[in-house]
């Protein structure tokens, strides 16, 4: 998933290489918000990761 911070120690130790469903990932991210890449920019019904300029340009 593109939204996950894969460089975080918690991700590498607990989740890397494991297969989780979408619902399972949502639960993991709710319980571990530091694993979510930020910022997330929302416009109408679309959202992009704001740490990549090209994503922001495509949204706007």
Secondary structure, 3 states (H helix, E strand, C coil): CCCECCCCHHHHHHHCCCCCCHHHHHHHHHHCHHHECCCEEEECCEEEECCCHHHHHHHC
